[in-house]
Amino acid sequence: MTINELQDNIINEFSMFDDWMDKYSLLIDLGNSLEPLAEKHKVPQNIIEGCQSRVWLNAEMNNGIITYQGESDAVLVKGIVSLLIQVLSGHTPDEILNTELYFIDAIGLKEHLSPTRSNGLLAMIKQMKMFALAFKSINK
């Protein structure tokens, strides 16, 4: 599935709910279903700076495809991490770098986060794109 198809699926899933409390519940459920991050990846260099909560993000590339893993000590943030992984994991560095993540605005996520959580979201996206850029430059 393409990144845009994955984003469209998330938009459809969130559009089933009118109330933001229901959308928060969906985010929490997504976070709870996220595969736990291996302890070996919970190292200082994998912590996302700028997040209110502790967020770890790891990336690996095999056969030109990046796989992200992440975790947070806050349930809502863990759901946000899960969404980003769902959309970006399993794609090439070029696909990740050339994608606009429109689902965030389309579901109204950014406007329903506190300013510090919103900054954390941007920091997570930036880190995921930095991983993609690093993998791209290594494999030239």
C-alpha positions as a Python dict, from the first residue, in 0.01 Angstrom:
ca = {
    (1, 'M'): (0, 0, 0),
    (2, 'T'): (130, 349, -78),
    (3, 'I'): (186, 610, 190),
    (4, 'N'): (-109, 813, 60),
    (5, 'E'): (-338, 508, 68),
    (6, 'L'): (-235, 449, 429),
    (7, 'Q'): (-304, 814, 513),
    (8, 'D'): (-645, 792, 347),
    (9, 'N'): (-726, 481, 555),
    (10, 'I'): (-643, 670, 874),
    (11, 'I'): (-857, 967, 764),
    (12, 'N'): (-1149, 728, 698),
    (13, 'E'): (-1101, 556, 1033),
    (14, 'F'): (-1098, 884, 1227),
    (15, 'S'): (-1391, 1026, 1027),
    (16, 'M'): (-1618, 762, 1182),
    (17, 'F'): (-1602, 963, 1506),
    (18, 'D'): (-1740, 1313, 1558),
    (19, 'D'): (-1634, 1351, 1920),
    (20, 'W'): (-1266, 1408, 1997),
    (21, 'M'): (-1292, 1196, 2311),
    (22, 'D'): (-1368, 900, 2081),
    (23, 'K'): (-1074, 995, 1860),
    (24, 'Y'): (-847, 1010, 2166),
    (25, 'S'): (-973, 663, 2262),
    (26, 'L'): (-883, 537, 1914),
    (27, 'L'): (-534, 688, 1950),
    (28, 'I'): (-491, 519, 2288),
    (29, 'D'): (-604, 185, 2140),
    (30, 'L'): (-353, 226, 1857),
    (31, 'G'): (-80, 298, 2110),
    (32, 'N'): (-173, -5, 2317),
    (33, 'S'): (-151, -225, 2007),
    (34, 'L'): (197, -96, 1919),
    (35, 'E'): (466, -362, 1939),
    (36, 'P'): (686, -288, 2244),
    (37, 'L'): (1026, -145, 2158),
    (38, 'A'): (1315, -375, 2244),
    (39, 'E'): (1508, -255, 2549),
    (40, 'K'): (1829, -241, 2342),
    (41, 'H'): (1671, 45, 2141),
    (42, 'K'): (1570, 246, 2450),
    (43, 'V'): (1896, 435, 2448),
    (44, 'P'): (1958, 810, 2478),
    (45, 'Q'): (2037, 854, 2107),
    (46, 'N'): (1688, 718, 2020),
    (47, 'I'): (1502, 966, 2243),
    (48, 'I'): (1318, 1237, 2049),
    (49, 'E'): (1418, 1580, 2174),
    (50, 'G'): (1135, 1831, 2207),
    (51, 'C'): (872, 1588, 2330),
    (52, 'Q'): (695, 1644, 2659),
    (53, 'S'): (695, 1267, 2719),
    (54, 'R'): (977, 1025, 2659),
    (55, 'V'): (961, 894, 2304),
    (56, 'W'): (1206, 649, 2155),
    (57, 'L'): (1231, 597, 1782),
    (58, 'N'): (1446, 341, 1603),
    (59, 'A'): (1480, 271, 1233),
    (60, 'E'): (1638, -9, 1033),
    (61, 'M'): (1671, -56, 660),
    (62, 'N'): (1667, -389, 481),
    (63, 'N'): (1655, -430, 103),
    (64, 'G'): (1593, -58, 58),
    (65, 'I'): (1289, -52, 290),
    (66, 'I'): (1284, 134, 621),
    (67, 'T'): (1114, -17, 924),
    (68, 'Y'): (1045, 208, 1220),
    (69, 'Q'): (987, 102, 1578),
    (70, 'G'): (891, 335, 1856),
    (71, 'E'): (748, 371, 2201),
    (72, 'S'): (646, 634, 2451),
    (73, 'D'): (580, 640, 2822),
    (74, 'A'): (256, 835, 2757),
    (75, 'V'): (-42, 644, 2612),
    (76, 'L'): (-168, 923, 2386),
    (77, 'V'): (178, 990, 2246),
    (78, 'K'): (228, 618, 2193),
    (79, 'G'): (-83, 631, 1972),
    (80, 'I'): (66, 916, 1771),
    (81, 'V'): (390, 718, 1732),
    (82, 'S'): (180, 423, 1616),
    (83, 'L'): (8, 635, 1349),
    (84, 'L'): (339, 766, 1213),
    (85, 'I'): (488, 416, 1205),
    (86, 'Q'): (176, 282, 1035),
    (87, 'V'): (212, 541, 757),
    (88, 'L'): (588, 558, 706),
    (89, 'S'): (723, 214, 795),
    (90, 'G'): (772, -26, 506),
    (91, 'H'): (870, 234, 247),
    (92, 'T'): (1185, 351, 73),
    (93, 'P'): (1380, 657, 187),
    (94, 'D'): (1268, 847, -126),
    (95, 'E'): (901, 767, -65),
    (96, 'I'): (930, 889, 294),
    (97, 'L'): (1124, 1202, 205),
    (98, 'N'): (889, 1298, -80),
    (99, 'T'): (566, 1252, 115),
    (100, 'E'): (351, 1522, 263),
    (101, 'L'): (184, 1390, 577),
    (102, 'Y'): (-159, 1540, 512),
    (103, 'F'): (-350, 1301, 741),
    (104, 'I'): (-240, 1496, 1051),
    (105, 'D'): (-433, 1808, 944),
    (106, 'A'): (-714, 1608, 783),
    (107, 'I'): (-803, 1431, 1109),
    (108, 'G'): (-753, 1751, 1311),
    (109, 'L'): (-481, 1599, 1525),
    (110, 'K'): (-250, 1899, 1550),
    (111, 'E'): (-525, 2137, 1660),
    (112, 'H'): (-632, 1897, 1937),
    (113, 'L'): (-286, 1861, 2089),
    (114, 'S'): (-127, 2085, 2347),
    (115, 'P'): (151, 2309, 2207),
    (116, 'T'): (419, 2086, 2364),
    (117, 'R'): (262, 1769, 2221),
    (118, 'S'): (231, 1940, 1883),
    (119, 'N'): (601, 2026, 1897),
    (120, 'G'): (673, 1665, 1989),
    (121, 'L'): (475, 1545, 1687),
    (122, 'L'): (683, 1767, 1460),
    (123, 'A'): (1002, 1641, 1625),
    (124, 'M'): (897, 1278, 1563),
    (125, 'I'): (826, 1348, 1195),
    (126, 'K'): (1155, 1531, 1160),
    (127, 'Q'): (1345, 1239, 1315),
    (128, 'M'): (1173, 984, 1089),
    (129, 'K'): (1267, 1192, 784),
    (130, 'M'): (1624, 1230, 916),
    (131, 'F'): (1652, 851, 940),
    (132, 'A'): (1529, 827, 579),
    (133, 'L'): (1781, 1089, 467),
    (134, 'A'): (2063, 910, 648),
    (135, 'F'): (1973, 575, 492),
    (136, 'K'): (1946, 737, 151),
    (137, 'S'): (2291, 895, 180),
    (138, 'I'): (2449, 568, 303),
    (139, 'N'): (2309, 374, 9),
    (140, 'K'): (2419, 605, -272),
}
